[in-house]
Amino acid sequence: MQISYQNRTYTLSKKERTVGSEAPAVRAKMLSNETKVIGMMAPKIQVMITLPHIGGFTQALQDILQKYSHKILAYVITSSSLKEAQSITREFDFDEACICVDFQDFANKFGVNMENQLIAKSLFIIDKEGEITYIDILENGENSFDVSAFQHALDEIINQKIKGHTHENWMGA
């Protein structure tokens, strides 16, 4: 996939993630200096926002993340500098334990590595079982996310009925 950003075209790494595939586990060092393993199964739905520049984080994204904060784990992975990322944590009152500037491992495993220089602008939603349920990789890194489509997808995943059998079905009631 080709991505354009700041008047240049980048080719994404060969690894491509698809909806329905298992999310990889990634060790990520957060701004808080805490190392977390993100992706895969988790106690809550995970939202991964990747940005070539942290300035692409918007109030509209923050509003959605705050609306669902009790049901999701949100992470921002960026190729911005530490100083730039810290400024966004202050501007949006975003937890430093959820922002990562050490983007290479994530970018490689999720297929959003822009020639080892930047991370593509993308959104991933991963359900509690570790399955990727939504992907939005912008072909132009300077465009904005379709936040209404993102919110709709997040609504659907949060309100999805639990798969599998229920006790009543199992007992033949």
N, C-alpha and C positions, 0 to 999 in steps of 0.2 A: 504494500500500500504506500502511496506517495502522500506526503504531508507538506503543505507549504506554510512557511512561517518566516516573517521578516524578509520578504522578497527572495527566499531561497527554497528549494525543494529538497526534502529529505526522504530517504527510504526507510520504512520501519523494519525492524529486525524480522527475521523469517518466522519466528514463533507467533502464531496467531491464536488468540482465544476466541471461542464462540459461545453464544448463549446455549446453556445446557451442559457445558463442559465443567469439569471440576476446577475450582480456583486453586492455583498453586500457593504453597506456604512461602512467605517471604519474611526474612529478618529485616526489620527496619529500625534504624536509630533515629529516634524522635528528637525534636528541639530540646526536650527536657532531659536529654542524655540517656533516656530509658530505651532499651532495645526491646521491641515487641515483635512477635510473630503474627503477621496479619495475612488475610486470605484464608483459605480452607474453612473448616467448620468453626463456628463461634457461638457463644450464647445469644447473640443478637445478629440481626441483619447487618452486613457491612456495606458501607458506601465508600468507594475509592475515587477520589477526584485527583486527576493528574494534570499538572499545569507546567508548560515550559517556562512561564513567568508567573509568579505568585500574584501579580497585579490582575490576573484573569479571574481571581476569586471575587465574586460579587455579592452584594447584599441579598439578591434573589436566592443564590445558593445558600447563604447563611440562614435565611428565613426558613427554607425547606429543612435544613439540618436541625434547626432549633425546634421546629414543629414536631419532628419525630425523634427528638433527642433521647427520649425514654425507651425507644424501640430499636435504635440503630447505633452502630459504632461507625463514626465518620473519620476518615483519614484523608489528608491532603499530602500528596507527594509532588514535589516540585524540583526543577533544576535551577531554581533561583538561589541566590546567595543566602547564607545564614542570616545576615543583617536584614535583607529584604523580607525574608520569611518572618522574622521576629516583628517587623513593623506591622504585618498583617495580623499577627496574634493580638497586638494592642488595638488595632483599628476595629477588629471584629470581635474582640474578647474571646478569641479562639484558644482552646487549650493547647499548650506547647507539646503535650504528650500525644497529640494527634496530627502533628505536622512533621514531615520528613523531607530533608534536603539531600539526603544520601539516596539518590534515586536510581542508581545503576541496576541493582539487583531486581528491584520491582519492575523497572522498565524492560529488562531482559525477559523476566518470567511472564509478564503480561503482554509482551509483544508490542510495547509502545516506546521502544528505544529508537530515538532519532539519531542514528549513526554515532552513538556513544557520546553525543554532545548535549542533547536535550531529551526531555520526555514529552511525548505528544499530549495534546489536550484531550482528555478523555474522562468518561464516567463509567464506573463499573458498579453494579449492585450484586452482592453475593448473599444468597440466603443462608439460613442457620446451618443447613446441611453442607455448605461449602460449594454449592452450585452457582455458577454465574448465570444470573437471570436477566441482566440488562447490560448492554454495552453501547456507548456512544463515543466513537473516536472521530474527532473533527478533522476533516481533510484540510481545512485552513485553520491553523492554530491561533489566528487573530479573531476568528468568529466567536460568537457567544454560544453557550449551550442552549438547547431548547429546554428551558426549565419547566415548561408545562408538560412536555413528554416525560421528563425525568420524574416530576412529581406524580404524574399519573402511574408510571411504572412502579414507583416506590409505594404508592397507595395500594396498588394491586398485590404487591408482594407482601406487604404488611398485613393486609386483610385476607390473604389466601388461607383457605381452610387447610388444616393439617392433613397430609397425605397418609395413606395406609388404612388399616382397619381400626374400627372403634371397638370398645369393649362389648357393646350391644351386638354389633355385627358378628363378632367372634363367638359370642355365646349363643347366637342364633335367635336372638329376640326379635 
